[in-house]
Amino acid sequence: MLVQNAVARSRQLQPKISSRHCVDELITVFNSTFSESENTVLEKGDGEPIYLPSTDSCNVNRVVFAHGFFSSALHEIAHWCVAGPARRQLVDYGYWYAPDGRNAEQQQEFEAVEVLPQAMEWIFAKACEKRFSVSVDNLSGIDTDPLPFKTAVHEQVMRFCHAGLTGRASLFHRKLCYFYKTPSVLSADHFSISSLSM
C-alpha cells in the first residue's frame, strides 16, 4: 500500500502539458508533498492571504493564498516554511500585521520580518522560472527607499546559496525543481540584485 501511494504521488508530480505557472499545478506539488506528512494543504482564497491551523471543524492546516495568484501562493508557502511548530498552531502564525498605509516605524517592523520569507520566495520563484519582485506592500503609506530592503533580501538569498535551505523549504524547493525541470543546486550566480524589481 505504501508503495502504491508513493507511485501515485510520483505520478501526480509529473509535469503536465499546460500553461506555465498554473496555480493548480503548484497546489498539486505542495499538497502531494505536505498534506500527509504535515497535515497541511495549499488553497486558493478569494480575499487576503491567511494561515489557518486545524480546528475541530476542519482537521487540516490551510495555507490560503490571495485571489488565485501564483506569486501570492509562493509567498505564503515561504511564510509557512519559515514558521516553527509553535507558530504553526496560531492563526496567521500569531504575527502582528499592519495593513497598507503604515507609518515609518510600522514599515520598518514589516520589512524586518519580511526579509526571510521574501528571500525564500525568490528561490522558489527561480525554481519555477517565474520572475520575482520584492514587495514593501505599502502603496498608500509612507514613501521609503526600497534599496535597503532589496539589499537585505538579496543578502539573505546569498546566505541560503552558501548554507542551503533546510527542512520543509529544502524539500519544497527540490519538488519544484523536479516539476519545472530546473537545477536544484542553489547558485549565487543565479540571483542578481540588479534583476530585482519592486
Buried (B, 14 or more C-beta within 10 A) or exposed (E): EEEEEEEEBEEBBEEEEEEEBEBEBBBBBBBBBBBEEBEBBBBBBEEEBBBBBBEEEEEBBBBBBBEEBBBBBBBBBBBBBBBEEEBBEEEBBEEEBBEEEBEEEBBBBBBEBBBBBBBBBBBBBBBBEBEBBBBBBBEEBBEBEBEEBBBBBBEBBBEBBEEEBEEBBBBBBBBBBBBBEBEEEBEEEBBEBEEBEE
